[in-house]
Amino acid sequence: MTTYFLPLLKGNIISMASEDIKYIRSDGPIVYIIDICDQQLAGGQSLKFYKDVLEENTFFQISQSTIVNLAKVRYIDAVSNEVELTCGKRIAMSRNGLKSLKEFIKSKGYKW
């Protein structure tokens, strides 16, 4: 279990375990960290900052605006370019995100 100290808006910092983060999405200039209770925390940094801070074997950027926790992904729908999380939420991926995710999975020794 990895714990991160993540900056939020107004200079606040939250301590979160990697398994408590479902995904991170940007909505314009604001980045939201969505936890396992579906609480949205407004991040104080860019999406790139969180991508660089989070462990790359656990978190993966599937589009320009979304990073998902791979431990929370149940299903990858290659036809509709979506990932389904263990909670049932479906999140859209870009074509490049799907291609990169396929390459990442293959690099781990799995077949696609």
MOPAC internal coordinates of N, CA, C and O (Angstrom, degrees):
PM7 1SCF
backbone

  N    0.0000 0     0.00 0     0.00 0    0    0    0
  C    1.4532 1     0.00 0     0.00 0    1    0    0
  C    1.5335 1   108.70 1     0.00 0    2    1    0
  O    1.2310 1   121.03 1   -52.22 1    3    2    1
  N    1.3073 1   115.64 1   127.78 1    3    2    1
  C    1.4557 1   121.52 1   177.90 1    5    3    2
  C    1.5188 1   108.52 1  -108.01 1    6    5    3
  O    1.2310 1   120.71 1   -45.25 1    7    6    5
  N    1.3117 1   116.24 1   134.75 1    7    6    5
  C    1.4592 1   121.34 1   177.15 1    9    7    6
  C    1.5223 1   108.52 1  -110.31 1   10    9    7
  O    1.2310 1   121.26 1   -44.20 1   11   10    9
  N    1.3235 1   115.19 1   135.80 1   11   10    9
  C    1.4603 1   121.81 1  -179.82 1   13   11   10
  C    1.5197 1   109.42 1  -116.59 1   14   13   11
  O    1.2310 1   120.61 1   -34.09 1   15   14   13
  N    1.3112 1   116.44 1   145.91 1   15   14   13
  C    1.4571 1   122.51 1   170.21 1   17   15   14
  C    1.5233 1   105.64 1  -103.37 1   18   17   15
  O    1.2310 1   120.77 1   -74.43 1   19   18   17
  N    1.3295 1   116.14 1   105.57 1   19   18   17
  C    1.4626 1   121.17 1  -172.23 1   21   19   18
  C    1.5236 1   110.72 1  -106.65 1   22   21   19
  O    1.2310 1   120.28 1   -47.72 1   23   22   21
  N    1.3423 1   117.06 1   132.28 1   23   22   21
  C    1.4615 1   120.06 1   178.78 1   25   23   22
  C    1.5276 1   111.35 1   -74.24 1   26   25   23
  O    1.2310 1   121.40 1   -41.78 1   27   26   25
  N    1.3293 1   114.93 1   138.22 1   27   26   25
  C    1.4575 1   122.29 1   175.57 1   29   27   26
  C    1.5262 1   107.96 1  -113.56 1   30   29   27
  O    1.2310 1   120.86 1     1.29 1   31   30   29
  N    1.3345 1   115.96 1  -178.71 1   31   30   29
  C    1.4595 1   120.16 1   177.63 1   33   31   30
  C    1.5251 1   110.33 1   -65.45 1   34   33   31
  O    1.2310 1   120.66 1   -19.37 1   35   34   33
  N    1.3052 1   116.35 1   160.63 1   35   34   33
  C    1.4631 1   124.66 1   177.32 1   37   35   34
  C    1.5263 1   112.81 1    62.12 1   38   37   35
  O    1.2310 1   120.20 1  -156.19 1   39   38   37
  N    1.3312 1   117.22 1    23.81 1   39   38   37
  C    1.4548 1   120.67 1   175.69 1   41   39   38
  C    1.5189 1   115.67 1    79.02 1   42   41   39
  O    1.2310 1   119.90 1  -174.35 1   43   42   41
  N    1.3247 1   117.80 1     5.65 1   43   42   41
  C    1.4630 1   120.94 1   178.59 1   45   43   42
  C    1.5221 1   110.29 1   -77.91 1   46   45   43
  O    1.2310 1   120.92 1   -23.56 1   47   46   45
  N    1.3216 1   115.84 1   156.44 1   47   46   45
  C    1.4662 1   122.21 1   177.96 1   49   47   46
  C    1.5169 1   107.94 1  -131.26 1   50   49   47
  O    1.2310 1   120.49 1   -40.70 1   51   50   49
  N    1.3295 1   116.67 1   139.30 1   51   50   49
  C    1.4605 1   121.31 1   177.43 1   53   51   50
  C    1.5254 1   109.17 1  -120.90 1   54   53   51
  O    1.2310 1   121.18 1   -38.13 1   55   54   53
  N    1.3097 1   115.35 1   141.87 1   55   54   53
  C    1.4611 1   121.72 1   175.28 1   57   55   54
  C    1.5217 1   107.25 1   -96.04 1   58   57   55
  O    1.2310 1   120.46 1   -58.38 1   59   58   57
  N    1.3308 1   116.73 1   121.62 1   59   58   57
  C    1.4690 1   120.69 1  -178.61 1   61   59   58
  C    1.5191 1   110.01 1  -134.84 1   62   61   59
  O    1.2310 1   121.10 1   -43.58 1   63   62   61
  N    1.3204 1   115.51 1   136.42 1   63   62   61
  C    1.4612 1   120.92 1   173.18 1   65   63   62
  C    1.5209 1   108.06 1   -77.73 1   66   65   63
  O    1.2310 1   120.25 1   -30.49 1   67   66   65
  N    1.3192 1   117.13 1   149.51 1   67   66   65
  C    1.4663 1   120.59 1  -177.80 1   69   67   66
  C    1.5232 1   111.65 1   -57.82 1   70   69   67
  O    1.2310 1   119.71 1   143.90 1   71   70   69
  N    1.3379 1   118.16 1   -36.10 1   71   70   69
  C    1.4663 1   119.21 1  -178.70 1   73   71   70
  C    1.5262 1   113.12 1   -74.39 1   74   73   71
  O    1.2310 1   119.81 1   171.78 1   75   74   73
  N    1.3359 1   117.97 1    -8.22 1   75   74   73
  C    1.4636 1   121.08 1   177.15 1   77   75   74
  C    1.5253 1   112.61 1   -89.28 1   78   77   75
  O    1.2310 1   120.04 1   172.37 1   79   78   77
  N    1.3253 1   117.52 1    -7.63 1   79   78   77
  C    1.4680 1   121.78 1  -179.69 1   81   79   78
  C    1.5247 1   108.63 1  -101.28 1   82   81   79
  O    1.2310 1   120.34 1   -58.08 1   83   82   81
  N    1.3492 1   116.96 1   121.92 1   83   82   81
  C    1.4711 1   120.09 1   175.95 1   85   83   82
  C    1.5242 1   110.47 1   -84.85 1   86   85   83
  O    1.2310 1   121.02 1   127.12 1   87   86   85
  N    1.3175 1   115.65 1   -52.88 1   87   86   85
  C    1.4622 1   119.61 1   178.78 1   89   87   86
  C    1.5173 1   109.57 1  -161.21 1   90   89   87
  O    1.2310 1   121.45 1   -12.04 1   91   90   89
  N    1.3169 1   114.83 1   167.96 1   91   90   89
  C    1.4609 1   122.40 1   178.12 1   93   91   90
  C    1.5191 1   106.60 1  -130.00 1   94   93   91
  O    1.2310 1   120.89 1   -47.92 1   95   94   93
  N    1.3247 1   115.91 1   132.08 1   95   94   93
  C    1.4662 1   119.02 1  -179.07 1   97   95   94
  C    1.5215 1   109.68 1  -134.98 1   98   97   95
  O    1.2310 1   121.45 1   -30.85 1   99   98   97
  N    1.3101 1   114.83 1   149.15 1   99   98   97
  C    1.4613 1   118.93 1   175.45 1  101   99   98
  C    1.5189 1   108.56 1  -105.58 1  102  101   99
  O    1.2310 1   121.90 1   -36.79 1  103  102  101
  N    1.3099 1   113.97 1   143.21 1  103  102  101
  C    1.4563 1   121.57 1   176.74 1  105  103  102
  C    1.5207 1   105.41 1  -130.25 1  106  105  103
  O    1.2310 1   121.30 1   -91.52 1  107  106  105
  N    1.3250 1   115.13 1    88.48 1  107  106  105
  C    1.4580 1   119.53 1  -173.15 1  109  107  106
  C    1.5197 1   109.04 1    68.80 1  110  109  107
  O    1.2310 1   120.38 1    49.71 1  111  110  109
  N    1.3247 1   116.87 1  -130.29 1  111  110  109
  C    1.4691 1   119.13 1  -177.33 1  113  111  110
  C    1.5336 1   114.05 1   -79.83 1  114  113  111
  O    1.2310 1   120.14 1   169.38 1  115  114  113
  N    1.3290 1   117.34 1   -10.62 1  115  114  113
  C    1.4669 1   120.50 1  -176.40 1  117  115  114
  C    1.5189 1   110.17 1  -100.95 1  118  117  115
  O    1.2310 1   121.28 1   -43.49 1  119  118  117
  N    1.3219 1   115.15 1   136.51 1  119  118  117
  C    1.4604 1   122.28 1   177.87 1  121  119  118
  C    1.5233 1   107.60 1  -109.19 1  122  121  119
  O    1.2310 1   120.64 1   -46.18 1  123  122  121
  N    1.3313 1   116.38 1   133.82 1  123  122  121
  C    1.4614 1   121.40 1   179.32 1  125  123  122
  C    1.5203 1   109.85 1  -113.45 1  126  125  123
  O    1.2310 1   121.05 1   -47.79 1  127  126  125
  N    1.3187 1   115.60 1   132.21 1  127  126  125
  C    1.4605 1   122.73 1   174.25 1  129  127  126
  C    1.5193 1   105.80 1  -101.17 1  130  129  127
  O    1.2310 1   119.91 1   -61.30 1  131  130  129
  N    1.3343 1   117.78 1   118.70 1  131  130  129
  C    1.4603 1   121.80 1  -177.86 1  133  131  130
  C    1.5229 1   107.74 1  -102.93 1  134  133  131
  O    1.2310 1   121.17 1   -57.44 1  135  134  133
  N    1.3374 1   115.37 1   122.56 1  135  134  133
  C    1.4621 1   119.35 1  -177.33 1  137  135  134
  C    1.5287 1   111.11 1   -96.27 1  138  137  135
  O    1.2310 1   120.43 1     1.24 1  139  138  137
  N    1.3273 1   116.78 1  -178.76 1  139  138  137
  C    1.4642 1   121.28 1  -174.94 1  141  139  138
  C    1.5243 1   112.74 1   -68.78 1  142  141  139
  O    1.2310 1   119.79 1   165.99 1  143  142  141
  N    1.3312 1   118.00 1   -14.01 1  143  142  141
  C    1.4678 1   121.91 1   176.11 1  145  143  142
  C    1.5283 1   110.84 1   -95.56 1  146  145  143
  O    1.2310 1   120.27 1  -169.30 1  147  146  145
  N    1.3371 1   117.09 1    10.70 1  147  146  145
  C    1.4644 1   124.56 1  -177.29 1  149  147  146
  C    1.5260 1   113.43 1    63.47 1  150  149  147
  O    1.2310 1   120.38 1  -158.72 1  151  150  149
  N    1.3145 1   116.88 1    21.28 1  151  150  149
  C    1.4527 1   121.35 1   174.58 1  153  151  150
  C    1.5224 1   107.96 1   -79.78 1  154  153  151
  O    1.2310 1   120.49 1   -46.43 1  155  154  153
  N    1.3379 1   116.67 1   133.57 1  155  154  153
  C    1.4628 1   121.62 1   178.22 1  157  155  154
  C    1.5185 1   109.05 1  -100.08 1  158  157  155
  O    1.2310 1   121.03 1   -61.78 1  159  158  157
  N    1.3151 1   115.63 1   118.22 1  159  158  157
  C    1.4619 1   121.14 1   178.67 1  161  159  158
  C    1.5217 1   107.98 1  -105.63 1  162  161  159
  O    1.2310 1   120.30 1   -52.15 1  163  162  161
  N    1.3162 1   117.03 1   127.85 1  163  162  161
  C    1.4656 1   120.91 1  -178.67 1  165  163  162
  C    1.5214 1   109.55 1   -79.28 1  166  165  163
  O    1.2310 1   121.21 1   -65.37 1  167  166  165
  N    1.3220 1   115.30 1   114.63 1  167  166  165
  C    1.4610 1   121.20 1  -178.71 1  169  167  166
  C    1.5120 1   111.98 1   -76.47 1  170  169  167
  O    1.2310 1   121.14 1   -27.20 1  171  170  169
  N    1.3163 1   115.42 1   152.80 1  171  170  169
  C    1.4549 1   120.85 1  -177.61 1  173  171  170
  C    1.5131 1   114.21 1   -99.10 1  174  173  171
  O    1.2310 1   120.02 1  -172.23 1  175  174  173
  N    1.3305 1   117.56 1     7.77 1  175  174  173
  C    1.4583 1   121.42 1  -177.84 1  177  175  174
  C    1.5297 1   109.87 1  -132.61 1  178  177  175
  O    1.2310 1   120.94 1    -1.08 1  179  178  177
  N    1.3218 1   115.80 1   178.92 1  179  178  177
  C    1.4670 1   121.11 1   179.42 1  181  179  178
  C    1.5264 1   110.57 1   -78.82 1  182  181  179
  O    1.2310 1   120.70 1   -15.93 1  183  182  181
  N    1.3186 1   116.26 1   164.07 1  183  182  181
  C    1.4636 1   121.20 1   176.88 1  185  183  182
  C    1.5304 1   110.00 1   -61.17 1  186  185  183
  O    1.2310 1   120.35 1   141.54 1  187  186  185
  N    1.3182 1   116.93 1   -38.46 1  187  186  185
  C    1.4684 1   120.84 1   178.44 1  189  187  186
  C    1.5265 1   111.04 1   -60.10 1  190  189  187
  O    1.2310 1   120.01 1   140.63 1  191  190  189
  N    1.3200 1   117.59 1   -39.37 1  191  190  189
  C    1.4635 1   121.02 1   177.86 1  193  191  190
  C    1.5257 1   110.10 1   -58.06 1  194  193  191
  O    1.2310 1   120.26 1   131.76 1  195  194  193
  N    1.3371 1   117.11 1   -48.24 1  195  194  193
  C    1.4665 1   120.36 1  -178.28 1  197  195  194
  C    1.5311 1   110.76 1   -67.34 1  198  197  195
  O    1.2310 1   120.55 1   143.50 1  199  198  197
  N    1.3266 1   116.55 1   -36.50 1  199  198  197
  C    1.4677 1   119.74 1   177.25 1  201  199  198
  C    1.5274 1   110.64 1   -61.26 1  202  201  199
  O    1.2310 1   120.56 1   137.75 1  203  202  201
  N    1.3210 1   116.54 1   -42.25 1  203  202  201
  C    1.4635 1   120.99 1  -179.61 1  205  203  202
  C    1.5277 1   112.35 1   -69.52 1  206  205  203
  O    1.2310 1   120.26 1   146.80 1  207  206  205
  N    1.3312 1   117.11 1   -33.20 1  207  206  205
  C    1.4633 1   121.66 1  -177.09 1  209  207  206
  C    1.5278 1   111.67 1   -78.17 1  210  209  207
  O    1.2310 1   120.29 1   140.73 1  211  210  209
  N    1.3240 1   117.06 1   -39.27 1  211  210  209
  C    1.4654 1   121.06 1  -173.87 1  213  211  210
  C    1.5234 1   111.52 1   -77.42 1  214  213  211
  O    1.2310 1   121.18 1   -30.76 1  215  214  213
  N    1.3092 1   115.36 1   149.24 1  215  214  213
  C    1.4636 1   122.96 1  -177.47 1  217  215  214
  C    1.5311 1   110.46 1   -63.07 1  218  217  215
  O    1.2310 1   120.41 1   -54.85 1  219  218  217
  N    1.3276 1   116.81 1   125.15 1  219  218  217
  C    1.4647 1   119.74 1  -173.03 1  221  219  218
  C    1.5235 1   113.79 1   -71.34 1  222  221  219
  O    1.2310 1   118.90 1   159.94 1  223  222  221
  N    1.3221 1   119.70 1   -20.06 1  223  222  221
  C    1.4647 1   119.85 1   176.61 1  225  223  222
  C    1.5204 1   112.11 1   -79.76 1  226  225  223
  O    1.2310 1   120.18 1   164.98 1  227  226  225
  N    1.3239 1   117.26 1   -15.02 1  227  226  225
  C    1.4562 1   121.52 1  -178.60 1  229  227  226
  C    1.5232 1   112.02 1  -105.06 1  230  229  227
  O    1.2310 1   120.22 1   142.97 1  231  230  229
  N    1.3198 1   117.18 1   -37.03 1  231  230  229
  C    1.4653 1   121.74 1  -176.19 1  233  231  230
  C    1.5211 1   109.80 1  -113.00 1  234  233  231
  O    1.2310 1   121.19 1   -39.14 1  235  234  233
  N    1.3435 1   115.33 1   140.86 1  235  234  233
  C    1.4610 1   119.92 1  -175.68 1  237  235  234
  C    1.5250 1   109.54 1  -140.12 1  238  237  235
  O    1.2310 1   120.34 1   -45.66 1  239  238  237
  N    1.3320 1   116.95 1   134.34 1  239  238  237
  C    1.4617 1   121.52 1   178.69 1  241  239  238
  C    1.5221 1   108.91 1   -84.27 1  242  241  239
  O    1.2310 1   120.73 1   -64.12 1  243  242  241
  N    1.3424 1   116.20 1   115.88 1  243  242  241
  C    1.4631 1   121.19 1  -176.54 1  245  243  242
  C    1.5249 1   113.00 1  -100.24 1  246  245  243
  O    1.2310 1   120.32 1   169.57 1  247  246  245
  N    1.3258 1   117.00 1   -10.43 1  247  246  245
  C    1.4653 1   121.49 1   175.50 1  249  247  246
  C    1.5222 1   107.66 1  -158.92 1  250  249  247
  O    1.2310 1   120.71 1    -3.53 1  251  250  249
  N    1.3200 1   116.26 1   176.47 1  251  250  249
  C    1.4683 1   119.95 1   179.62 1  253  251  250
  C    1.5129 1   111.63 1   -60.35 1  254  253  251
  O    1.2310 1   120.40 1   153.88 1  255  254  253
  N    1.3332 1   116.85 1   -26.12 1  255  254  253
  C    1.4565 1   119.52 1  -173.15 1  257  255  254
  C    1.5259 1   114.94 1  -114.98 1  258  257  255
  O    1.2310 1   119.14 1  -175.29 1  259  258  257
  N    1.3370 1   119.25 1     4.71 1  259  258  257
  C    1.4655 1   119.75 1  -174.12 1  261  259  258
  C    1.5225 1   113.07 1  -140.30 1  262  261  259
  O    1.2310 1   121.54 1   -45.61 1  263  262  261
  N    1.3265 1   114.67 1   134.39 1  263  262  261
  C    1.4653 1   123.54 1   171.14 1  265  263  262
  C    1.5226 1   106.11 1  -119.43 1  266  265  263
  O    1.2310 1   119.85 1   -49.78 1  267  266  265
  N    1.3266 1   117.90 1   130.22 1  267  266  265
  C    1.4674 1   120.65 1   179.07 1  269  267  266
  C    1.5226 1   110.56 1  -113.21 1  270  269  267
  O    1.2310 1   121.67 1   -27.20 1  271  270  269
  N    1.3185 1   114.41 1   152.80 1  271  270  269
  C    1.4568 1   121.77 1   172.21 1  273  271  270
  C    1.5255 1   105.89 1   -84.26 1  274  273  271
  O    1.2310 1   119.74 1   -67.02 1  275  274  273
  N    1.3199 1   118.10 1   112.98 1  275  274  273
  C    1.4664 1   121.27 1  -175.95 1  277  275  274
  C    1.5248 1   112.27 1   -62.20 1  278  277  275
  O    1.2310 1   120.08 1   155.34 1  279  278  277
  N    1.3180 1   117.46 1   -24.66 1  279  278  277
  C    1.4670 1   120.31 1   177.44 1  281  279  278
  C    1.5216 1   111.35 1   -69.64 1  282  281  279
  O    1.2310 1   119.98 1   163.95 1  283  282  281
  N    1.3250 1   117.64 1   -16.05 1  283  282  281
  C    1.4683 1   122.22 1   179.71 1  285  283  282
  C    1.5277 1   112.55 1   -99.88 1  286  285  283
  O    1.2310 1   119.89 1  -179.78 1  287  286  285
  N    1.3395 1   117.82 1     0.22 1  287  286  285
  C    1.4684 1   121.62 1  -179.67 1  289  287  286
  C    1.5206 1   109.26 1   -87.86 1  290  289  287
  O    1.2310 1   121.10 1   -54.49 1  291  290  289
  N    1.3461 1   115.51 1   125.51 1  291  290  289
  C    1.4605 1   120.89 1   178.53 1  293  291  290
  C    1.5222 1   111.24 1   -98.71 1  294  293  291
  O    1.2310 1   120.22 1   145.46 1  295  294  293
  N    1.3357 1   117.19 1   -34.54 1  295  294  293
  C    1.4604 1   120.64 1  -169.76 1  297  295  294
  C    1.5214 1   109.11 1  -148.95 1  298  297  295
  O    1.2310 1   120.67 1   -41.07 1  299  298  297
  N    1.3227 1   116.32 1   138.93 1  299  298  297
  C    1.4628 1   121.91 1   175.14 1  301  299  298
  C    1.5177 1   107.18 1  -114.27 1  302  301  299
  O    1.2310 1   120.57 1   -63.37 1  303  302  301
  N    1.3169 1   116.52 1   116.63 1  303  302  301
  C    1.4635 1   122.38 1  -179.72 1  305  303  302
  C    1.5284 1   107.72 1   -97.49 1  306  305  303
  O    1.2310 1   120.71 1   -80.91 1  307  306  305
  N    1.3374 1   116.26 1    99.09 1  307  306  305
  C    1.4619 1   121.52 1  -176.25 1  309  307  306
  C    1.5254 1   112.02 1   -73.12 1  310  309  307
  O    1.2310 1   119.90 1   158.52 1  311  310  309
  N    1.3289 1   117.80 1   -21.48 1  311  310  309
  C    1.4673 1   120.74 1  -179.64 1  313  311  310
  C    1.5252 1   110.69 1   -75.04 1  314  313  311
  O    1.2310 1   120.51 1   133.00 1  315  314  313
  N    1.3310 1   116.63 1   -47.00 1  315  314  313
  C    1.4639 1   119.38 1  -178.22 1  317  315  314
  C    1.5302 1   112.90 1   -98.88 1  318  317  315
  O    1.2310 1   120.33 1  -171.68 1  319  318  317
  N    1.3404 1   116.97 1     8.32 1  319  318  317
  C    1.4719 1   122.15 1   178.95 1  321  319  318
  C    1.5295 1   112.03 1    52.69 1  322  321  319
  O    1.2310 1   120.98 1  -124.24 1  323  322  321
  N    1.3223 1   115.73 1    55.76 1  323  322  321
  C    1.4577 1   120.97 1   178.38 1  325  323  322
  C    1.5242 1   110.13 1  -135.68 1  326  325  323
  O    1.2310 1   121.11 1   -26.40 1  327  326  325
  N    1.3207 1   115.48 1   153.60 1  327  326  325
  C    1.4595 1   120.81 1   167.73 1  329  327  326
  C    1.5204 1   106.74 1  -112.12 1  330  329  327
  O    1.2310 1   121.13 1   -35.53 1  331  330  329
  N    1.3186 1   115.44 1   144.47 1  331  330  329
  C    1.4584 1   120.18 1   175.15 1  333  331  330
  C    1.5168 1   107.19 1  -111.20 1  334  333  331
  O    1.2310 1   121.04 1   -52.01 1  335  334  333
  N    1.3192 1   115.62 1   127.99 1  335  334  333
  C    1.4535 1   120.58 1   179.58 1  337  335  334
  C    1.5239 1   110.07 1   -83.09 1  338  337  335
  O    1.2310 1   120.39 1   -13.56 1  339  338  337
  N    1.3175 1   116.86 1   166.44 1  339  338  337
  C    1.4648 1   121.21 1  -178.91 1  341  339  338
  C    1.5221 1   111.68 1   -62.47 1  342  341  339
  O    1.2310 1   119.83 1   157.72 1  343  342  341
  N    1.3317 1   117.94 1   -22.28 1  343  342  341
  C    1.4659 1   121.72 1   178.40 1  345  343  342
  C    1.5274 1   111.95 1   -82.86 1  346  345  343
  O    1.2310 1   119.86 1   173.50 1  347  346  345
  N    1.3548 1   117.87 1    -6.50 1  347  346  345
  C    1.4568 1   121.89 1   179.75 1  349  347  346
  C    1.5192 1   114.21 1   100.73 1  350  349  347
  O    1.2310 1   119.47 1   167.85 1  351  350  349
  N    1.3142 1   118.62 1   -12.15 1  351  350  349
  C    1.4701 1   121.33 1   179.60 1  353  351  350
  C    1.5197 1   109.82 1   -69.32 1  354  353  351
  O    1.2310 1   120.95 1   -44.77 1  355  354  353
  N    1.3308 1   115.79 1   135.23 1  355  354  353
  C    1.4631 1   121.96 1   177.60 1  357  355  354
  C    1.5254 1   108.57 1  -106.08 1  358  357  355
  O    1.2310 1   121.42 1   -45.16 1  359  358  357
  N    1.3414 1   114.88 1   134.84 1  359  358  357
  C    1.4627 1   121.30 1  -177.59 1  361  359  358
  C    1.5222 1   108.37 1  -125.88 1  362  361  359
  O    1.2310 1   120.99 1   -48.14 1  363  362  361
  N    1.3339 1   115.71 1   131.86 1  363  362  361
  C    1.4654 1   121.38 1  -179.04 1  365  363  362
  C    1.5261 1   110.90 1   -71.64 1  366  365  363
  O    1.2310 1   121.64 1   -38.24 1  367  366  365
  N    1.3452 1   114.47 1   141.76 1  367  366  365
  C    1.4642 1   122.50 1   174.98 1  369  367  366
  C    1.5196 1   108.24 1  -112.92 1  370  369  367
  O    1.2310 1   120.71 1   -27.02 1  371  370  369
  N    1.3104 1   116.26 1   152.98 1  371  370  369
  C    1.4616 1   119.36 1   170.97 1  373  371  370
  C    1.5303 1   108.25 1   -80.55 1  374  373  371
  O    1.2310 1   120.27 1   -15.58 1  375  374  373
  N    1.3312 1   117.08 1   164.42 1  375  374  373
  C    1.4737 1   119.80 1   177.03 1  377  375  374
  C    1.5255 1   110.26 1   -61.44 1  378  377  375
  O    1.2310 1   120.84 1   138.46 1  379  378  377
  N    1.3331 1   116.00 1   -41.54 1  379  378  377
  C    1.4674 1   119.20 1   177.71 1  381  379  378
  C    1.5230 1   111.25 1   -66.20 1  382  381  379
  O    1.2310 1   120.36 1   145.27 1  383  382  381
  N    1.3320 1   116.92 1   -34.73 1  383  382  381
  C    1.4626 1   120.67 1   177.06 1  385  383  382
  C    1.5113 1   111.30 1   -63.11 1  386  385  383
  O    1.2310 1   120.47 1   137.76 1  387  386  385
  N    1.3412 1   116.70 1   -42.24 1  387  386  385
  C    1.4651 1   121.01 1   177.89 1  389  387  386
  C    1.5277 1   110.21 1   -64.71 1  390  389  387
  O    1.2310 1   120.59 1   135.67 1  391  390  389
  N    1.3224 1   116.48 1   -44.33 1  391  390  389
  C    1.4691 1   120.57 1   179.67 1  393  391  390
  C    1.5333 1   110.47 1   -60.95 1  394  393  391
  O    1.2310 1   120.37 1   134.14 1  395  394  393
  N    1.3228 1   116.90 1   -45.86 1  395  394  393
  C    1.4705 1   120.88 1   179.44 1  397  395  394
  C    1.5187 1   111.58 1   -64.72 1  398  397  395
  O    1.2310 1   120.35 1   141.61 1  399  398  397
  N    1.3280 1   116.94 1   -38.39 1  399  398  397
  C    1.4640 1   120.77 1   179.18 1  401  399  398
  C    1.5248 1   110.51 1   -66.24 1  402  401  399
  O    1.2310 1   120.44 1   138.92 1  403  402  401
  N    1.3370 1   116.76 1   -41.08 1  403  402  401
  C    1.4725 1   120.48 1   176.09 1  405  403  402
  C    1.5288 1   110.33 1   -58.91 1  406  405  403
  O    1.2310 1   120.59 1   133.01 1  407  406  405
  N    1.3309 1   116.48 1   -46.99 1  407  406  405
  C    1.4672 1   120.82 1   179.86 1  409  407  406
  C    1.5267 1   111.16 1   -62.39 1  410  409  407
  O    1.2310 1   120.53 1   140.12 1  411  410  409
  N    1.3186 1   116.60 1   -39.88 1  411  410  409
  C    1.4627 1   120.74 1   178.71 1  413  411  410
  C    1.5287 1   110.62 1   -63.12 1  414  413  411
  O    1.2310 1   120.47 1   135.11 1  415  414  413
  N    1.3253 1   116.70 1   -44.89 1  415  414  413
  C    1.4706 1   121.29 1  -179.88 1  417  415  414
  C    1.5266 1   110.06 1   -63.84 1  418  417  415
  O    1.2310 1   120.30 1   136.43 1  419  418  417
  N    1.3309 1   117.03 1   -43.57 1  419  418  417
  C    1.4693 1   120.66 1   178.24 1  421  419  418
  C    1.5250 1   111.19 1   -62.93 1  422  421  419
  O    1.2310 1   120.20 1   143.35 1  423  422  421
  N    1.3307 1   117.22 1   -36.65 1  423  422  421
  C    1.4707 1   120.61 1  -179.43 1  425  423  422
  C    1.5272 1   111.94 1   -66.55 1  426  425  423
  O    1.2310 1   120.59 1   160.65 1  427  426  425
  N    1.3202 1   116.48 1   -19.35 1  427  426  425
  C    1.4664 1   121.37 1   177.84 1  429  427  426
  C    1.5246 1   111.74 1   -88.95 1  430  429  427
  O    1.2310 1   120.44 1  -176.79 1  431  430  429
  N    1.3506 1   116.76 1     3.21 1  431  430  429
  C    1.4597 1   121.10 1   176.05 1  433  431  430
  C    1.5132 1   115.02 1    93.54 1  434  433  431
  O    1.2310 1   120.22 1  -172.40 1  435  434  433
  N    1.3288 1   117.18 1     7.60 1  435  434  433
  C    1.4646 1   120.53 1   178.09 1  437  435  434
  C    1.5152 1   109.66 1   -93.40 1  438  437  435
  O    1.2310 1   120.59 1   -26.97 1  439  438  437
  N    1.3243 1   116.48 1   153.03 1  439  438  437
  C    1.4702 1   120.89 1   177.10 1  441  439  438
  C    1.5168 1   108.93 1   -93.16 1  442  441  439
  O    1.2310 1   121.36 1   -30.74 1  443  442  441
  N    1.3313 1   115.00 1   149.26 1  443  442  441
  C    1.4729 1   120.22 1   177.46 1  445  443  442
  C    1.4908 1   107.70 1  -119.10 1  446  445  443
  O    1.2310 1   120.10 1   180.00 1  447  446  445

